[in-house]
Amino acid sequence: MRITGLIAGVLFVGLLGSAAQAESSLDRLSQRADLFGWEAVGKVAIGEGGFCTGVLIAPDLVLTAGHCIFDRSRNAARPPSEIRFLAGQTGDMEIAAQPVARMVADPDYAPFVPISAETVRHDVALLQLARPIPSSVAAPFRVGTVGPKGTQVSVVSYARGRADMLSWQKSCSVFGRGEGLVGFDCDVNHGSSGAPVFDRSGVAAGERARVVSLVSAGSRKDGEVKAYGMELPAIVETLKSALRSGRGVIEGTSPQAQAHAPNIRSVGQTGSGPRVLSGGSASGAKFLRP
């Protein structure tokens, strides 16, 4: 079955409003030494307790999932003042923290319709921080192209049961790729939205890992987790261009910012307006058995 067919019936990994306790087999990066090299991955803190995962791709630019910057309960974009980036956040400490000044989502992303291959394909947002985080503190990652089926990848993320520190899955694999979509068998959960998927194939040759996708959605069945993301290079260039031009950029808490979301082209919209994702809430949507 094509990867587009596998996505049918899957819900967003979503935001997490509280840190439920659960065991995880992932490597927890609980000490400062453990974070070495991963400082640019951090928590996208949203409102009162919600969060996603994000990654620096420039000293002042954070890449995360598009759905993290929208409030489905209000059918509107969140004001940037509700969002902060906490680089390498562990417990009540972080390596660096900055508020978000401006942000933009892929113009083809539809935030208020049921999940589909189309929404996952465009579920990307770029956040511009109020001030850059020096590269000497948290060195940004470059964006790259994901490899074919069978490629080994790696994910660094926050999630339920591990909301207080980053966890690293050193190796999982791409099980499908096509039409701008990527499927991987990595261990993700609520709060992993926006988590960077890394290609580390060049590390042995002295190259740094590259971000090749973001966690957008996932499913869990009989203990097996499947995660879904998108191909990034073209989208990231589009979003950088938007920040430079101001097109579609959400700034501050102005009326224009709040009006941004309904003006986005939404797949499946009708004359009655955007449809809210069923099951969504401020505390995050559950995995749906496909």
C-alpha positions as CSV (number, residue, x, y, z in Angstrom):
1,M,0.0,0.0,0.0
2,R,1.2,3.5,-0.8
3,I,2.2,5.7,2.1
4,T,-0.7,8.1,1.3
5,G,-3.1,5.2,2.0
6,L,-1.5,4.3,5.3
7,I,-2.1,7.8,6.7
8,A,-5.9,7.5,6.4
9,G,-7.5,7.5,9.9
10,V,-4.4,8.7,11.8
11,L,-4.7,11.6,14.2
12,F,-2.1,14.2,15.1
13,V,0.5,13.3,17.6
14,G,-0.5,16.7,19.0
15,L,0.3,18.9,21.9
16,L,0.7,17.7,25.5
17,G,-0.9,19.6,28.4
18,S,0.4,17.5,31.3
19,A,3.4,15.2,31.8
20,A,1.9,11.8,32.4
21,Q,4.5,9.4,33.8
22,A,5.4,6.3,31.8
23,E,8.5,4.3,31.2
24,S,10.4,4.6,27.9
25,S,13.1,2.5,26.4
26,L,14.6,5.6,24.7
27,D,17.9,7.1,25.8
28,R,17.1,10.0,28.1
29,L,19.4,13.0,27.8
30,S,19.2,13.8,31.5
31,Q,22.6,15.4,32.0
32,R,24.4,18.3,30.4
33,A,27.0,16.0,29.0
34,D,24.2,13.9,27.4
35,L,23.0,16.9,25.5
36,F,26.3,17.6,23.8
37,G,25.6,18.0,20.1
38,W,21.8,18.1,20.6
39,E,21.6,21.6,22.3
40,A,19.7,23.0,19.2
41,V,16.7,20.6,19.9
42,G,14.3,22.0,22.4
43,K,10.8,22.4,23.7
44,V,8.3,24.7,21.9
45,A,6.4,25.7,25.0
46,I,2.8,26.8,24.3
47,G,0.5,28.6,26.6
48,E,-0.1,27.0,30.0
49,G,1.6,23.6,29.8
50,G,1.2,22.7,26.1
51,F,4.3,21.8,24.1
52,C,5.8,20.5,20.9
53,T,9.4,19.7,20.0
54,G,11.4,22.0,17.7
55,V,14.9,22.4,16.3
56,L,17.1,25.4,15.4
57,I,18.1,25.6,11.8
58,A,19.6,29.1,12.2
59,P,20.5,31.0,15.4
60,D,17.0,32.7,15.3
61,L,14.9,30.2,13.4
62,V,13.1,27.2,14.9
63,L,11.5,24.5,12.7
64,T,8.5,22.7,14.2
65,A,5.1,21.2,13.1
66,G,2.6,23.6,11.6
67,H,-0.2,22.4,13.8
68,C,1.7,23.5,16.9
69,I,1.1,27.2,16.1
70,F,-2.7,26.9,15.7
71,D,-5.4,26.8,18.4
72,R,-8.1,24.4,17.1
73,S,-10.5,25.4,20.0
74,R,-10.5,29.0,18.6
75,N,-10.0,28.2,14.9
76,A,-7.2,30.7,14.9
77,A,-3.4,31.1,14.9
78,R,-1.9,31.4,18.3
79,P,-0.3,34.7,19.1
80,P,3.5,34.5,19.1
81,S,3.5,35.8,22.7
82,E,2.1,32.4,23.8
83,I,5.1,30.5,22.4
84,R,8.7,30.2,23.7
85,F,11.6,28.0,22.6
86,L,13.6,26.3,25.3
87,A,16.8,24.9,23.8
88,G,17.9,21.7,25.5
89,Q,15.3,22.0,28.3
90,T,15.8,19.5,31.1
91,G,13.7,19.7,34.2
92,D,13.3,23.3,35.2
93,M,16.5,24.3,33.4
94,E,17.4,25.0,29.7
95,I,20.5,25.9,27.8
96,A,18.8,28.9,26.3
97,A,15.3,30.4,26.1
98,Q,13.8,32.9,23.8
99,P,10.3,34.1,23.1
100,V,8.9,33.9,19.5
101,A,8.6,37.2,17.7
102,R,7.2,36.1,14.4
103,M,6.1,32.8,12.8
104,V,4.8,31.4,9.5
105,A,3.2,28.1,8.4
106,D,3.4,26.5,5.0
107,P,0.8,28.4,3.0
108,D,-0.6,25.1,1.7
109,Y,-1.1,23.7,5.2
110,A,-4.8,23.4,6.3
111,P,-4.9,23.5,10.1
112,F,-8.6,22.9,10.8
113,V,-9.5,19.9,8.6
114,P,-9.2,16.2,9.4
115,I,-5.7,14.8,9.0
116,S,-4.8,13.5,5.5
117,A,-1.7,12.9,3.4
118,E,-2.2,16.5,2.2
119,T,-2.1,18.0,5.7
120,V,0.9,15.9,6.8
121,R,2.8,16.9,3.6
122,H,2.6,20.6,4.5
123,D,2.6,20.4,8.4
124,V,5.6,22.7,8.9
125,A,6.1,26.1,10.6
126,L,9.1,28.3,11.0
127,L,9.4,30.4,14.2
128,Q,11.6,33.5,14.4
129,L,13.0,34.1,17.9
130,A,13.0,37.6,19.5
131,R,16.8,37.2,19.7
132,P,19.3,34.7,18.2
133,I,20.7,31.9,20.3
134,P,24.5,32.0,19.7
135,S,25.8,29.1,17.7
136,S,28.4,28.6,20.5
137,V,25.6,27.8,22.8
138,A,23.3,25.7,20.5
139,A,24.7,25.1,17.0
140,P,21.8,24.9,14.4
141,F,21.3,21.9,12.2
142,R,21.2,22.0,8.4
143,V,18.2,20.6,6.5
144,G,18.7,17.7,4.1
145,T,16.9,15.2,1.9
146,V,15.6,12.0,3.4
147,G,17.0,8.7,1.9
148,P,15.0,5.9,0.4
149,K,13.0,3.1,2.1
150,G,15.2,1.3,4.6
151,T,17.3,4.4,5.4
152,Q,18.3,4.5,9.1
153,V,17.2,7.7,10.8
154,S,17.3,9.1,14.4
155,V,14.8,11.1,16.4
156,V,15.3,13.5,19.4
157,S,12.1,14.5,21.1
158,Y,10.0,15.3,24.1
159,A,6.8,13.3,24.7
160,R,4.4,11.9,27.2
161,G,6.2,10.4,30.1
162,R,9.4,12.2,29.1
163,A,8.2,15.7,29.0
164,D,10.9,16.9,31.3
165,M,13.9,16.0,29.2
166,L,14.9,15.1,25.7
167,S,15.0,11.5,24.6
168,W,17.0,10.1,21.7
169,Q,16.2,7.1,19.6
170,K,19.5,6.4,17.9
171,S,18.2,4.2,15.2
172,C,14.9,3.6,13.5
173,S,14.1,3.3,9.8
174,V,12.2,4.8,6.9
175,F,9.4,2.3,5.9
176,G,8.0,4.4,3.1
177,R,8.5,7.6,1.1
178,G,6.7,9.2,-1.8
179,E,4.7,12.2,-3.0
180,G,6.4,14.5,-0.4
181,L,5.6,12.1,2.5
182,V,7.9,10.0,4.8
183,G,6.9,7.1,7.1
184,F,9.3,5.9,9.8
185,D,9.0,3.4,12.6
186,C,10.3,5.7,15.4
187,D,9.0,5.8,19.0
188,V,7.0,9.0,19.2
189,N,4.0,10.0,21.2
190,H,2.0,13.1,22.4
191,G,4.4,16.1,22.4
192,S,6.7,14.7,19.7
193,S,5.0,16.9,17.1
194,G,7.7,18.9,15.3
195,A,10.5,16.6,16.5
196,P,13.4,16.5,14.1
197,V,14.2,13.3,12.2
198,F,17.9,13.1,11.6
199,D,20.0,11.4,8.9
200,R,23.3,10.6,10.7
201,S,24.8,8.6,7.8
202,G,27.7,11.1,7.4
203,V,28.7,11.2,11.1
204,A,31.3,8.5,10.7
205,A,33.0,10.7,8.0
206,G,33.0,13.7,10.2
207,E,29.8,15.3,8.9
208,R,27.0,16.6,11.2
209,A,23.6,15.0,11.3
210,R,21.0,16.7,9.1
211,V,17.2,17.3,9.7
212,V,15.4,15.4,6.9
213,S,11.8,15.4,8.3
214,L,9.6,16.4,11.2
215,V,7.2,14.3,13.2
216,S,3.6,15.3,12.2
217,A,1.4,12.4,12.9
218,G,1.4,8.8,14.2
219,S,-0.5,5.7,14.9
220,R,-0.2,2.9,17.4
221,K,-1.5,-0.6,16.9
222,D,-0.6,-3.8,18.9
223,G,2.4,-1.9,20.4
224,E,3.7,-0.9,16.9
225,V,4.2,2.8,16.3
226,K,4.3,4.3,12.9
227,A,5.1,8.0,12.5
228,Y,4.6,10.3,9.5
229,G,6.4,13.4,8.3
230,M,7.2,15.3,5.2
231,E,10.1,16.1,2.9
232,L,11.6,19.4,4.0
233,P,14.0,21.3,1.7
234,A,11.5,23.0,-0.6
235,I,9.1,23.9,2.2
236,V,11.9,25.4,4.4
237,E,13.0,27.6,1.5
238,T,9.4,28.8,1.0
239,L,9.1,29.6,4.7
240,K,12.4,31.5,4.8
241,S,11.3,33.5,1.8
242,A,8.0,34.3,3.5
243,L,9.7,35.6,6.6
244,R,11.9,37.9,4.4
245,S,8.9,39.2,2.5
246,G,6.4,39.2,5.3
247,R,3.9,37.2,3.3
248,G,1.6,35.2,5.6
249,V,3.7,36.0,8.6
250,I,2.0,36.0,12.0
251,E,3.4,38.9,14.2
252,G,2.4,39.8,17.7
253,T,-1.2,39.8,18.8
254,S,-2.6,42.1,16.2
255,P,-6.0,41.5,14.7
256,Q,-4.2,40.6,11.5
257,A,-2.4,37.8,13.3
258,Q,-5.7,36.3,14.6
259,A,-7.3,36.6,11.2
260,H,-4.4,34.7,9.5
261,A,-5.6,31.2,10.1
262,P,-9.0,31.4,8.5
263,N,-7.4,32.9,5.3
264,I,-5.2,29.8,4.8
265,R,-6.3,27.7,1.9
266,S,-7.9,24.6,3.6
267,V,-8.5,21.3,1.9
268,G,-12.0,20.2,2.5
269,Q,-13.4,23.5,3.7
270,T,-17.0,24.3,2.9
271,G,-19.0,27.5,2.9
272,S,-19.7,27.0,6.6
273,G,-16.0,27.6,7.4
274,P,-13.1,25.5,8.6
275,R,-13.8,22.1,10.2
276,V,-12.2,21.5,13.6
277,L,-10.1,18.3,13.9
278,S,-12.3,15.9,15.8
279,G,-10.9,14.7,19.1
280,G,-8.5,17.7,19.3
281,S,-8.0,19.6,22.5
282,A,-5.5,21.8,24.2
283,S,-4.1,18.7,25.9
284,G,-3.5,16.8,22.7
285,A,-5.2,14.3,20.5
286,K,-4.8,10.5,21.0
287,F,-3.3,8.1,18.6
288,L,-6.0,6.5,16.5
289,R,-5.8,2.8,15.7
290,P,-5.7,2.6,11.8
